Amino acid sequence: MFKDYLDYIYLSNPSYLDNSITGIGSVYTIHYQNRELPYTTSAQGKNLYQLIRKMYSELSERIGFSCYSYLDRKTFALNLENLKIKKCLTIDWGIGHTLQIGNIDTTGTAAGTISKKVIKKAIFELLEKNELYFFWYLNNGQRLNISSVINLFLKREGMEKFENYFFEVQTLSLYYTVIYIAIKDNHIVATGISCSPYRYESVKNAIAEAKIIYMFNLRRGSLYLDSSELEHKEACKFIKSNKFIAHNLKGKNINNNNILRLKLSREVKNLSICLNTFFGDDPGSKIISAMSPTLLKCTPVKENILFSKSNLFLKEHPCSTLRTHVDCVVV
């Protein structure tokens, strides 16, 4: 099956130190009337087989809960704190908008075969997008110095030639959310973000994510993100000159009263997961989405925030300068 996908995959030059391969491509296409709707996916792997598996995993995440937007079926969600199972509708978890949560995209979704790993992956992605809001709009975080280890990671991905910035945020958990931004000639080249239990793991994953975005840029014939000159200028100024303040989560505010014993802020309440049971034929594969009524369920770009004003997270942490604030370029 995989060999037929190779005609639709764009691969990077796998000539850097660790020989990993970065790829982007259209793994799956929906035919609707006279139109084709390609699902562009991207990933990085040590070899082509691993790369294809990761790309298909990302496809599953996107398709799996995208279809929930159009299904009107009953499903179930598991509360990870009290282990209660709640009946709900698929549209409550699908991409779109709800009154309680606001805008919903694929933030907080994950696919895989090992239940515990998939659930953690989904939760970490949910956390990282909310930590990104704290960083970008409320100036929470601290800049990381580029150590010899980080420099090695950059060289492995061929990203050391840029003006590189790393930031770390720990407002909602004791885990490390690392934000990476690459700049050249006052333009944003690429960005990456990752949350994990280990700082250097987050750094490495954020760089790998930025490498993929960099490849997207090159594929469409540009070195930079697809933004206006003014947007590039404002974003670079924000990154270079803003004074971020570390607000690390304190021990007394930690709540690990969840089945996975994750060390989260007490602010994260009623953290729940939904197992997608309407997509995928393989009984061993799992597609999970994580959600909390006290967190955002979308990438914190200004448009999403403005459509999510009813969200408890935004009511608790409003950005008073949102309308004039530079829009978030980290996705």
C-alpha positions, 0 to 999 in steps of 0.5 A, spaced: 500 500 500 505 504 502 509 504 495 503 507 491 504 514 496 511 515 494 508 519 488 505 524 492 510 525 498 516 530 498 522 528 501 527 532 504 535 531 503 536 526 508 544 528 508 544 531 515 547 527 521 542 523 524 540 521 517 532 522 519 527 523 513 522 529 513 517 528 508 510 532 506 505 529 502 498 528 500 496 521 503 489 521 502 484 524 498 477 525 498 473 526 491 467 530 492 463 532 486 468 535 481 473 537 486 479 533 490 480 535 497 487 533 499 489 532 506 496 534 506 500 531 512 507 531 514 512 528 519 519 526 520 522 519 521 529 515 521 527 511 515 521 511 509 517 506 513 517 510 519 516 516 516 509 513 512 507 510 518 507 517 522 504 521 516 498 516 516 498 517 524 497 524 523 492 523 517 488 519 522 488 524 527 485 530 522 480 525 519 478 522 525 475 528 529 474 532 522 468 527 521 465 528 528 463 535 525 458 532 521 456 526 525 450 526 529 451 520 534 452 518 541 458 517 544 462 517 550 467 521 554 472 519 560 473 524 565 480 522 567 479 525 574 473 521 577 473 516 572 466 517 570 463 516 563 459 521 560 454 520 554 455 526 549 455 527 542 460 527 536 459 534 534 461 536 541 468 533 539 468 535 532 472 541 529 468 547 529 465 551 534 461 550 541 458 555 546 462 552 552 469 551 549 469 556 543 473 554 537 475 547 536 481 544 531 485 538 532 489 541 538 489 535 543 488 529 538 493 523 537 493 517 534 497 510 536 497 503 538 499 504 545 493 507 550 497 510 555 502 513 550 496 516 545 492 519 551 499 522 554 500 525 547 493 528 546 494 531 553 501 534 552 498 537 545 492 540 549 497 543 554 502 546 549 497 550 545 494 553 552 502 554 554 503 558 547 497 563 549 500 564 556 507 566 552 504 570 546 499 574 549 501 574 557 508 574 556 509 568 560 516 564 559 523 564 559 528 564 554 533 558 553 540 559 552 543 555 546 547 550 549 552 545 545 546 540 546 541 544 542 546 547 537 547 539 535 540 538 534 540 544 530 545 542 526 542 535 525 536 538 522 540 544 518 537 549 522 543 552 525 544 557 519 538 561 522 537 566 528 534 562 533 530 563 539 528 558 544 523 559 550 520 555 555 513 555 559 511 552 565 504 555 567 499 549 567 504 543 568 511 541 571 512 539 564 516 543 559 513 546 553 518 549 548 517 554 543 522 555 537 522 560 532 527 561 526 528 568 523 532 570 517 533 577 515 527 580 519 523 574 517 520 568 520 522 562 517 519 557 521 516 555 528 515 549 532 512 547 539 513 541 543 511 539 550 514 533 554 516 531 561 524 532 558 526 539 556 531 536 551 526 532 548 521 538 547 527 542 544 528 536 539 521 535 537 520 543 536 526 543 532 523 537 528 516 541 527 520 547 525 524 543 520 517 540 517 514 548 516 521 550 513 520 544 508 513 547 506 516 554 505 521 551 500 516 547 497 511 553 495 518 557 493 519 561 499 524 561 505 519 564 510 512 563 512 506 566 508 505 572 511 505 580 509 512 584 510 508 588 516 506 581 519 513 579 519 516 585 522 511 585 527 512 578 529 520 579 529 520 585 533 515 582 538 520 576 539 527 580 539 525 585 544 519 583 548 521 581 556 518 575 558 517 573 565 517 566 568 511 564 572 513 557 573 508 552 576 509 552 584 508 545 588 502 547 592 498 549 585 499 542 583 494 537 582 495 530 580 489 527 581 488 523 575 489 516 572 495 518 569 498 521 575 500 527 571 502 533 574 498 539 572 495 545 575 489 545 579 486 550 574 486 544 569 479 541 571 475 535 568 480 533 563 477 528 559 478 524 553 474 521 547 476 515 543 474 515 536 470 509 534 467 511 528 474 511 524 479 506 522 478 499 521 484 496 525 482 494 532 489 496 535 489 503 533 486 508 537 485 516 535 484 520 542 482 527 543 483 530 550 479 536 552 478 540 558 472 546 559 478 550 563 482 550 557 482 552 549 481 547 544 484 550 538 491 554 536 491 561 539 491 565 533 487 571 534 481 569 530 480 563 534 481 567 540 475 572 538 471 566 537 472 563 543 470 569 548 465 564 552 471 559 554 473 559 561 480 559 560 480 566 556 475 569 562 480 567 567 486 570 563 484 575 558 489 579 554 487 586 554 491 588 548 488 583 544 486 587 538 492 591 537 497 585 539 501 582 534 498 575 531 501 568 534 505 565 528 506 559 532 502 553 530 
